[in-house]
């Protein structure tokens, strides 16, 4: 697991830095976030199969108003299946 500290002033380009530089950016009014990068691990077959079914289902994809909502739903499906 790798922790990445980032800040941004214009919502377009996020800059990486350490905790001290992120604290300075936050004090200057920049947006900040902490991202956790997990090691790649293979998905269990059950999760992979259910995710592939969702991706293949055009009516499921068309039910969302934006690509962001669709992507969020796919990520949620992965998380929920991993939690089972």
CNS distance restraints for C-alpha pairs under 8 A (distance, minus, plus):
assign (resid   1 and name CA) (resid  36 and name CA) 6.76 0.50 0.50
assign (resid   1 and name CA) (resid  37 and name CA) 5.67 0.50 0.50
assign (resid   1 and name CA) (resid  38 and name CA) 4.64 0.50 0.50
assign (resid   1 and name CA) (resid  39 and name CA) 5.91 0.50 0.50
assign (resid   2 and name CA) (resid  36 and name CA) 5.73 0.50 0.50
assign (resid   2 and name CA) (resid  37 and name CA) 4.99 0.50 0.50
assign (resid   2 and name CA) (resid  38 and name CA) 6.50 0.50 0.50
assign (resid   3 and name CA) (resid  34 and name CA) 6.93 0.50 0.50
assign (resid   3 and name CA) (resid  35 and name CA) 5.87 0.50 0.50
assign (resid   3 and name CA) (resid  36 and name CA) 4.62 0.50 0.50
assign (resid   3 and name CA) (resid  37 and name CA) 6.26 0.50 0.50
assign (resid   4 and name CA) (resid  16 and name CA) 6.70 0.50 0.50
assign (resid   4 and name CA) (resid  17 and name CA) 7.40 0.50 0.50
assign (resid   4 and name CA) (resid  18 and name CA) 7.80 0.50 0.50
assign (resid   4 and name CA) (resid  34 and name CA) 5.71 0.50 0.50
assign (resid   4 and name CA) (resid  35 and name CA) 5.01 0.50 0.50
assign (resid   4 and name CA) (resid  36 and name CA) 6.13 0.50 0.50
assign (resid   4 and name CA) (resid  37 and name CA) 7.39 0.50 0.50
assign (resid   5 and name CA) (resid  16 and name CA) 5.69 0.50 0.50
assign (resid   5 and name CA) (resid  17 and name CA) 5.58 0.50 0.50
assign (resid   5 and name CA) (resid  18 and name CA) 6.03 0.50 0.50
assign (resid   5 and name CA) (resid  19 and name CA) 6.57 0.50 0.50
assign (resid   5 and name CA) (resid  22 and name CA) 6.59 0.50 0.50
assign (resid   5 and name CA) (resid  32 and name CA) 7.62 0.50 0.50
assign (resid   5 and name CA) (resid  33 and name CA) 6.17 0.50 0.50
assign (resid   5 and name CA) (resid  34 and name CA) 4.58 0.50 0.50
assign (resid   5 and name CA) (resid  35 and name CA) 6.31 0.50 0.50
assign (resid   6 and name CA) (resid  14 and name CA) 5.95 0.50 0.50
assign (resid   6 and name CA) (resid  15 and name CA) 5.23 0.50 0.50
assign (resid   6 and name CA) (resid  16 and name CA) 4.50 0.50 0.50
assign (resid   6 and name CA) (resid  17 and name CA) 6.00 0.50 0.50
assign (resid   6 and name CA) (resid  22 and name CA) 6.62 0.50 0.50
assign (resid   6 and name CA) (resid  32 and name CA) 5.68 0.50 0.50
assign (resid   6 and name CA) (resid  33 and name CA) 5.36 0.50 0.50
assign (resid   6 and name CA) (resid  34 and name CA) 6.11 0.50 0.50
assign (resid   6 and name CA) (resid  35 and name CA) 7.57 0.50 0.50
assign (resid   7 and name CA) (resid  14 and name CA) 5.51 0.50 0.50
assign (resid   7 and name CA) (resid  15 and name CA) 5.45 0.50 0.50
assign (resid   7 and name CA) (resid  16 and name CA) 6.86 0.50 0.50
assign (resid   7 and name CA) (resid  17 and name CA) 7.97 0.50 0.50
assign (resid   7 and name CA) (resid  22 and name CA) 6.43 0.50 0.50
assign (resid   7 and name CA) (resid  25 and name CA) 6.61 0.50 0.50
assign (resid   7 and name CA) (resid  26 and name CA) 7.71 0.50 0.50
assign (resid   7 and name CA) (resid  30 and name CA) 6.32 0.50 0.50
assign (resid   7 and name CA) (resid  31 and name CA) 5.44 0.50 0.50
assign (resid   7 and name CA) (resid  32 and name CA) 4.16 0.50 0.50
assign (resid   7 and name CA) (resid  33 and name CA) 6.25 0.50 0.50
assign (resid   8 and name CA) (resid  12 and name CA) 7.36 0.50 0.50
assign (resid   8 and name CA) (resid  13 and name CA) 6.16 0.50 0.50
assign (resid   8 and name CA) (resid  14 and name CA) 4.87 0.50 0.50
assign (resid   8 and name CA) (resid  15 and name CA) 6.38 0.50 0.50
assign (resid   8 and name CA) (resid  30 and name CA) 5.69 0.50 0.50
assign (resid   8 and name CA) (resid  31 and name CA) 5.17 0.50 0.50
assign (resid   8 and name CA) (resid  32 and name CA) 6.36 0.50 0.50
assign (resid   9 and name CA) (resid  13 and name CA) 7.99 0.50 0.50
assign (resid   9 and name CA) (resid  29 and name CA) 7.93 0.50 0.50
assign (resid   9 and name CA) (resid  30 and name CA) 4.88 0.50 0.50
assign (resid   9 and name CA) (resid  31 and name CA) 6.00 0.50 0.50
assign (resid  17 and name CA) (resid  21 and name CA) 5.93 0.50 0.50
assign (resid  17 and name CA) (resid  22 and name CA) 6.37 0.50 0.50
assign (resid  18 and name CA) (resid  22 and name CA) 6.20 0.50 0.50
assign (resid  19 and name CA) (resid  23 and name CA) 6.14 0.50 0.50
assign (resid  20 and name CA) (resid  24 and name CA) 6.40 0.50 0.50
assign (resid  21 and name CA) (resid  25 and name CA) 6.19 0.50 0.50
assign (resid  22 and name CA) (resid  26 and name CA) 6.08 0.50 0.50
assign (resid  22 and name CA) (resid  32 and name CA) 6.90 0.50 0.50
assign (resid  23 and name CA) (resid  27 and name CA) 6.18 0.50 0.50
assign (resid  24 and name CA) (resid  28 and name CA) 6.27 0.50 0.50
assign (resid  25 and name CA) (resid  29 and name CA) 6.50 0.50 0.50
assign (resid  25 and name CA) (resid  30 and name CA) 5.38 0.50 0.50
assign (resid  25 and name CA) (resid  31 and name CA) 7.67 0.50 0.50
assign (resid  25 and name CA) (resid  32 and name CA) 7.44 0.50 0.50
assign (resid  26 and name CA) (resid  30 and name CA) 5.21 0.50 0.50
assign (resid  26 and name CA) (resid  31 and name CA) 6.49 0.50 0.50
assign (resid  26 and name CA) (resid  32 and name CA) 6.30 0.50 0.50
assign (resid  43 and name CA) (resid  47 and name CA) 6.22 0.50 0.50
assign (resid  43 and name CA) (resid  48 and name CA) 5.93 0.50 0.50
assign (resid  44 and name CA) (resid  48 and name CA) 6.24 0.50 0.50
assign (resid  44 and name CA) (resid  82 and name CA) 7.96 0.50 0.50
assign (resid  45 and name CA) (resid  49 and name CA) 6.00 0.50 0.50
assign (resid  46 and name CA) (resid  50 and name CA) 6.23 0.50 0.50
assign (resid  46 and name CA) (resid  81 and name CA) 7.91 0.50 0.50
assign (resid  47 and name CA) (resid  51 and name CA) 6.01 0.50 0.50
assign (resid  47 and name CA) (resid  78 and name CA) 6.44 0.50 0.50
assign (resid  47 and name CA) (resid  81 and name CA) 5.77 0.50 0.50
assign (resid  47 and name CA) (resid  82 and name CA) 6.93 0.50 0.50
assign (resid  48 and name CA) (resid  52 and name CA) 6.10 0.50 0.50
assign (resid  49 and name CA) (resid  53 and name CA) 6.23 0.50 0.50
assign (resid  50 and name CA) (resid  54 and name CA) 6.36 0.50 0.50
assign (resid  51 and name CA) (resid  55 and name CA) 6.24 0.50 0.50
assign (resid  51 and name CA) (resid  74 and name CA) 7.14 0.50 0.50
assign (resid  51 and name CA) (resid  77 and name CA) 7.16 0.50 0.50
assign (resid  51 and name CA) (resid  78 and name CA) 7.00 0.50 0.50
assign (resid  52 and name CA) (resid  56 and name CA) 6.11 0.50 0.50
assign (resid  53 and name CA) (resid  57 and name CA) 6.26 0.50 0.50
assign (resid  54 and name CA) (resid  60 and name CA) 6.85 0.50 0.50
assign (resid  54 and name CA) (resid  61 and name CA) 7.89 0.50 0.50
assign (resid  54 and name CA) (resid  74 and name CA) 7.64 0.50 0.50
assign (resid  55 and name CA) (resid  61 and name CA) 7.31 0.50 0.50
assign (resid  57 and name CA) (resid  61 and name CA) 6.59 0.50 0.50
assign (resid  58 and name CA) (resid  62 and name CA) 6.06 0.50 0.50
assign (resid  59 and name CA) (resid  63 and name CA) 6.19 0.50 0.50
assign (resid  60 and name CA) (resid  64 and name CA) 7.54 0.50 0.50
assign (resid  61 and name CA) (resid  70 and name CA) 6.39 0.50 0.50
assign (resid  64 and name CA) (resid  69 and name CA) 6.12 0.50 0.50
assign (resid  64 and name CA) (resid  70 and name CA) 5.81 0.50 0.50
assign (resid  65 and name CA) (resid  69 and name CA) 6.88 0.50 0.50
assign (resid  66 and name CA) (resid  70 and name CA) 6.49 0.50 0.50
assign (resid  67 and name CA) (resid  71 and name CA) 6.06 0.50 0.50
assign (resid  68 and name CA) (resid  72 and name CA) 6.07 0.50 0.50
assign (resid  69 and name CA) (resid  73 and name CA) 6.19 0.50 0.50
assign (resid  70 and name CA) (resid  74 and name CA) 6.31 0.50 0.50
assign (resid  71 and name CA) (resid  75 and name CA) 6.21 0.50 0.50
assign (resid  72 and name CA) (resid  76 and name CA) 6.07 0.50 0.50
assign (resid  73 and name CA) (resid  77 and name CA) 6.14 0.50 0.50
assign (resid  74 and name CA) (resid  78 and name CA) 6.39 0.50 0.50
assign (resid  75 and name CA) (resid  79 and name CA) 6.30 0.50 0.50
assign (resid  76 and name CA) (resid  80 and name CA) 6.02 0.50 0.50
assign (resid  77 and name CA) (resid  81 and name CA) 6.08 0.50 0.50
assign (resid  78 and name CA) (resid  82 and name CA) 6.15 0.50 0.50
assign (resid  79 and name CA) (resid  83 and name CA) 6.18 0.50 0.50
assign (resid  80 and name CA) (resid  84 and name CA) 6.54 0.50 0.50
